[in-house]
Amino acid sequence: MPSNITNEEKTVNEPESSSESGRHDKVKLEVYGEEMVEKVVRLSGNSGRVYLPPDWVGCRVKIIRLD
């Protein structure tokens, strides 16, 4: 994968502050990139881990939590 690819991310809608209720409102994000995979984060010690294809090593990625 080329390393000179630029990805852009912009927030279209920002949720109103709802810290009192503890809810997390969703925002719409637009991301430009080369490939996308959808995975489930697995427990790994005291953190989470996501395995990605080996040809992605050294490439920039963005992780977006869906739920």
N, CA, C and O atoms as a GROMACS GRO file, in nm:
protein
  268
    1MET      N    1   0.084  -0.118   0.000
    1MET     CA    2   0.000   0.000   0.000
    1MET      C    3   0.088   0.124   0.000
    1MET      O    4   0.185   0.130   0.076
    2PRO      N    5   0.057   0.220  -0.082
    2PRO     CA    6   0.136   0.343  -0.084
    2PRO      C    7   0.122   0.420   0.047
    2PRO      O    8   0.015   0.424   0.106
    3SER      N    9   0.232   0.480   0.090
    3SER     CA   10   0.228   0.552   0.217
    3SER      C   11   0.194   0.700   0.199
    3SER      O   12   0.179   0.772   0.298
    4ASN      N   13   0.180   0.746   0.074
    4ASN     CA   14   0.152   0.887   0.052
    4ASN      C   15   0.004   0.915   0.031
    4ASN      O   16  -0.033   1.023  -0.015
    5ILE      N   17  -0.082   0.820   0.064
    5ILE     CA   18  -0.226   0.838   0.049
    5ILE      C   19  -0.277   0.921   0.166
    5ILE      O   20  -0.242   0.896   0.281
    6THR      N   21  -0.360   1.020   0.135
    6THR     CA   22  -0.414   1.103   0.243
    6THR      C   23  -0.558   1.062   0.269
    6THR      O   24  -0.636   1.043   0.176
    7ASN      N   25  -0.591   1.049   0.394
    7ASN     CA   26  -0.728   1.020   0.435
    7ASN      C   27  -0.782   1.142   0.506
    7ASN      O   28  -0.709   1.210   0.578
    8GLU      N   29  -0.909   1.170   0.486
    8GLU     CA   30  -0.971   1.284   0.551
    8GLU      C   31  -1.091   1.236   0.630
    8GLU      O   32  -1.161   1.143   0.589
    9GLU      N   33  -1.114   1.298   0.742
    9GLU     CA   34  -1.229   1.265   0.826
    9GLU      C   35  -1.294   1.396   0.866
    9GLU      O   36  -1.226   1.489   0.909
   10LYS      N   37  -1.426   1.404   0.854
   10LYS     CA   38  -1.492   1.525   0.899
   10LYS      C   39  -1.621   1.488   0.970
   10LYS      O   40  -1.692   1.396   0.930
   11THR      N   41  -1.650   1.561   1.075
   11THR     CA   42  -1.772   1.541   1.150
   11THR      C   43  -1.881   1.624   1.086
   11THR      O   44  -1.866   1.745   1.070
   12VAL      N   45  -1.990   1.560   1.049
   12VAL     CA   46  -2.100   1.630   0.985
   12VAL      C   47  -2.200   1.680   1.089
   12VAL      O   48  -2.241   1.795   1.085
   13ASN      N   49  -2.239   1.594   1.180
   13ASN     CA   50  -2.334   1.632   1.285
   13ASN      C   51  -2.272   1.604   1.421
   13ASN      O   52  -2.224   1.493   1.446
   14GLU      N   53  -2.272   1.703   1.507
   14GLU     CA   54  -2.221   1.682   1.642
   14GLU      C   55  -2.340   1.673   1.737
   14GLU      O   56  -2.431   1.756   1.730
   15PRO      N   57  -2.341   1.573   1.826
   15PRO     CA   58  -2.454   1.558   1.917
   15PRO      C   59  -2.453   1.664   2.025
   15PRO      O   60  -2.348   1.721   2.058
   16GLU      N   61  -2.572   1.691   2.081
   16GLU     CA   62  -2.579   1.782   2.194
   16GLU      C   63  -2.521   1.714   2.316
   16GLU      O   64  -2.525   1.591   2.326
   17SER      N   65  -2.469   1.791   2.407
   17SER     CA   66  -2.410   1.735   2.528
   17SER      C   67  -2.516   1.664   2.610
   17SER      O   68  -2.620   1.722   2.640
   18SER      N   69  -2.490   1.539   2.645
   18SER     CA   70  -2.586   1.463   2.725
   18SER      C   71  -2.514   1.390   2.837
   18SER      O   72  -2.540   1.273   2.863
   19SER      N   73  -2.421   1.462   2.904
   19SER     CA   74  -2.342   1.398   3.008
   19SER      C   75  -2.426   1.359   3.129
   19SER      O   76  -2.389   1.266   3.201
   20GLU      N   77  -2.538   1.427   3.152
   20GLU     CA   78  -2.621   1.394   3.267
   20GLU      C   79  -2.687   1.258   3.250
   20GLU      O   80  -2.696   1.182   3.347
   21SER      N   81  -2.733   1.226   3.130
   21SER     CA   82  -2.804   1.100   3.109
   21SER      C   83  -2.709   0.983   3.086
   21SER      O   84  -2.750   0.868   3.098
   22GLY      N   85  -2.582   1.010   3.052
   22GLY     CA   86  -2.487   0.903   3.027
   22GLY      C   87  -2.500   0.842   2.889
   22GLY      O   88  -2.430   0.746   2.857
   23ARG      N   89  -2.590   0.896   2.804
   23ARG     CA   90  -2.609   0.845   2.669
   23ARG      C   91  -2.496   0.890   2.578
   23ARG      O   92  -2.436   0.996   2.599
   24HIS      N   93  -2.469   0.811   2.478
   24HIS     CA   94  -2.372   0.849   2.375
   24HIS      C   95  -2.449   0.859   2.243
   24HIS      O   96  -2.487   0.757   2.185
   25ASP      N   97  -2.471   0.981   2.196
   25ASP     CA   98  -2.536   1.000   2.068
   25ASP      C   99  -2.435   0.972   1.958
   25ASP      O  100  -2.315   0.994   1.975
   26LYS      N  101  -2.485   0.924   1.845
   26LYS     CA  102  -2.396   0.892   1.734
   26LYS      C  103  -2.377   1.015   1.646
   26LYS      O  104  -2.465   1.101   1.637
   27VAL      N  105  -2.262   1.022   1.582
   27VAL     CA  106  -2.232   1.127   1.486
   27VAL      C  107  -2.207   1.063   1.351
   27VAL      O  108  -2.168   0.946   1.344
   28LYS      N  109  -2.228   1.138   1.246
   28LYS     CA  110  -2.201   1.088   1.112
   28LYS      C  111  -2.059   1.129   1.074
   28LYS      O  112  -2.023   1.246   1.084
   29LEU      N  113  -1.979   1.031   1.032
   29LEU     CA  114  -1.841   1.057   0.993
   29LEU      C  115  -1.823   1.018   0.847
   29LEU      O  116  -1.878   0.917   0.802
   30GLU      N  117  -1.748   1.096   0.775
   30GLU     CA  118  -1.713   1.065   0.637
   30GLU      C  119  -1.564   1.040   0.632
   30GLU      O  120  -1.486   1.126   0.672
   31VAL      N  121  -1.523   0.923   0.584
   31VAL     CA  122  -1.382   0.887   0.581
   31VAL      C  123  -1.348   0.841   0.440
   31VAL      O  124  -1.422   0.761   0.382
   32TYR      N  125  -1.239   0.890   0.386
   32TYR     CA  126  -1.191   0.848   0.256
   32TYR      C  127  -1.069   0.760   0.275
   32TYR      O  128  -0.978   0.796   0.350
   33GLY      N  129  -1.065   0.646   0.210
   33GLY     CA  130  -0.953   0.555   0.225
   33GLY      C  131  -0.947   0.453   0.113
   33GLY      O  132  -1.016   0.466   0.012
   34GLU      N  133  -0.866   0.353   0.132
   34GLU     CA  134  -0.841   0.250   0.032
   34GLU      C  135  -0.927   0.125   0.052
   34GLU      O  136  -0.987   0.076  -0.044
   35GLU      N  137  -0.932   0.074   0.174
   35GLU     CA  138  -1.004  -0.049   0.203
   35GLU      C  139  -1.074  -0.035   0.337
   35GLU      O  140  -1.039   0.050   0.419
   36MET      N  141  -1.174  -0.121   0.359
   36MET     CA  142  -1.242  -0.121   0.488
   36MET      C  143  -1.270  -0.265   0.528
   36MET      O  144  -1.308  -0.347   0.445
   37VAL      N  145  -1.250  -0.296   0.654
   37VAL     CA  146  -1.289  -0.425   0.710
   37VAL      C  147  -1.370  -0.396   0.836
   37VAL      O  148  -1.346  -0.296   0.905
   38GLU      N  149  -1.464  -0.484   0.867
   38GLU     CA  150  -1.541  -0.469   0.990
   38GLU      C  151  -1.508  -0.588   1.078
   38GLU      O  152  -1.525  -0.703   1.037
   39LYS      N  153  -1.463  -0.561   1.198
   39LYS     CA  154  -1.420  -0.666   1.291
   39LYS      C  155  -1.482  -0.642   1.427
   39LYS      O  156  -1.535  -0.533   1.454
   40VAL      N  157  -1.476  -0.743   1.512
   40VAL     CA  158  -1.518  -0.731   1.652
   40VAL      C  159  -1.392  -0.730   1.736
   40VAL      O  160  -1.304  -0.814   1.718
   41VAL      N  161  -1.383  -0.634   1.827
   41VAL     CA  162  -1.266  -0.624   1.914
   41VAL      C  163  -1.271  -0.738   2.015
   41VAL      O  164  -1.373  -0.761   2.079
   42ARG      N  165  -1.159  -0.809   2.029
   42ARG     CA  166  -1.148  -0.921   2.122
   42ARG      C  167  -1.063  -0.881   2.241
   42ARG      O  168  -0.975  -0.796   2.230
   43LEU      N  169  -1.090  -0.943   2.355
   43LEU     CA  170  -1.014  -0.916   2.476
   43LEU      C  171  -0.872  -0.970   2.460
   43LEU      O  172  -0.851  -1.080   2.411
   44SER      N  173  -0.776  -0.889   2.504
   44SER     CA  174  -0.635  -0.929   2.501
   44SER      C  175  -0.569  -0.870   2.626
   44SER      O  176  -0.525  -0.755   2.625
   45GLY      N  177  -0.562  -0.949   2.732
   45GLY     CA  178  -0.507  -0.898   2.857
   45GLY      C  179  -0.601  -0.794   2.916
   45GLY      O  180  -0.719  -0.822   2.940
   46ASN      N  181  -0.547  -0.673   2.939
   46ASN     CA  182  -0.627  -0.563   2.993
   46ASN      C  183  -0.675  -0.468   2.884
   46ASN      O  184  -0.722  -0.359   2.916
   47SER      N  185  -0.665  -0.505   2.757
   47SER     CA  186  -0.708  -0.419   2.648
   47SER      C  187  -0.782  -0.499   2.543
   47SER      O  188  -0.808  -0.618   2.560
   48GLY      N  189  -0.815  -0.431   2.435
   48GLY     CA  190  -0.880  -0.496   2.322
   48GLY      C  191  -0.784  -0.506   2.205
   48GLY      O  192  -0.688  -0.429   2.194
   49ARG      N  193  -0.811  -0.601   2.117
   49ARG     CA  194  -0.722  -0.622   2.002
   49ARG      C  195  -0.805  -0.650   1.878
   49ARG      O  196  -0.907  -0.719   1.884
   50VAL      N  197  -0.760  -0.596   1.765
   50VAL     CA  198  -0.820  -0.622   1.635
   50VAL      C  199  -0.707  -0.665   1.542
   50VAL      O  200  -0.608  -0.593   1.529
   51TYR      N  201  -0.721  -0.780   1.479
   51TYR     CA  202  -0.620  -0.826   1.384
   51TYR      C  203  -0.654  -0.773   1.245
   51TYR      O  204  -0.770  -0.778   1.202
   52LEU      N  205  -0.554  -0.722   1.176
   52LEU     CA  206  -0.570  -0.668   1.042
   52LEU      C  207  -0.481  -0.744   0.945
   52LEU      O  208  -0.388  -0.813   0.988
   53PRO      N  209  -0.508  -0.734   0.815
   53PRO     CA  210  -0.427  -0.806   0.717
   53PRO      C  211  -0.279  -0.766   0.725
   53PRO      O  212  -0.248  -0.651   0.753
   54PRO      N  213  -0.189  -0.861   0.700
   54PRO     CA  214  -0.046  -0.832   0.711
   54PRO      C  215   0.004  -0.726   0.612
   54PRO      O  216   0.103  -0.659   0.640
   55ASP      N  217  -0.063  -0.711   0.499
   55ASP     CA  218  -0.017  -0.608   0.404
   55ASP      C  219  -0.055  -0.467   0.450
   55ASP      O  220  -0.017  -0.369   0.386
   56TRP      N  221  -0.128  -0.455   0.560
   56TRP     CA  222  -0.161  -0.325   0.618
   56TRP      C  223  -0.053  -0.277   0.714
   56TRP      O  224  -0.059  -0.163   0.760
   57VAL      N  225   0.044  -0.360   0.745
   57VAL     CA  226   0.150  -0.323   0.839
   57VAL      C  227   0.223  -0.201   0.785
   57VAL      O  228   0.265  -0.199   0.670
   58GLY      N  229   0.238  -0.099   0.868
   58GLY     CA  230   0.306   0.024   0.829
   58GLY      C  231   0.212   0.129   0.771
   58GLY      O  232   0.254   0.242   0.746
   59CYS      N  233   0.085   0.094   0.747
   59CYS     CA  234  -0.012   0.189   0.692
   59CYS      C  235  -0.087   0.258   0.805
   59CYS      O  236  -0.102   0.204   0.914
   60ARG      N  237  -0.135   0.378   0.776
   60ARG     CA  238  -0.219   0.450   0.872
   60ARG      C  239  -0.360   0.394   0.865
   60ARG      O  240  -0.411   0.366   0.756
   61VAL      N  241  -0.425   0.377   0.981
   61VAL     CA  242  -0.564   0.331   0.987
   61VAL      C  243  -0.641   0.420   1.083
   61VAL      O  244  -0.582   0.488   1.167
   62LYS      N  245  -0.772   0.420   1.070
   62LYS     CA  246  -0.860   0.490   1.163
   62LYS      C  247  -0.957   0.387   1.218
   62LYS      O  248  -1.013   0.306   1.143
   63ILE      N  249  -0.977   0.390   1.348
   63ILE     CA  250  -1.069   0.298   1.413
   63ILE      C  251  -1.190   0.378   1.459
   63ILE      O  252  -1.176   0.478   1.528
   64ILE      N  253  -1.310   0.333   1.420
   64ILE     CA  254  -1.434   0.401   1.457
   64ILE      C  255  -1.520   0.301   1.533
   64ILE      O  256  -1.552   0.194   1.481
   65ARG      N  257  -1.558   0.336   1.656
   65ARG     CA  258  -1.644   0.247   1.735
   65ARG      C  259  -1.788   0.264   1.687
   65ARG      O  260  -1.840   0.376   1.689
   66LEU      N  261  -1.851   0.155   1.645
   66LEU     CA  262  -1.986   0.161   1.591
   66LEU      C  263  -2.094   0.147   1.696
   66LEU      O  264  -2.202   0.204   1.680
   67ASP      N  265  -2.069   0.072   1.803
   67ASP     CA  266  -2.170   0.057   1.908
   67ASP      C  267  -2.105   0.046   2.043
   67ASP      O  268  -2.174   0.032   2.144
   0.00000   0.00000   0.00000
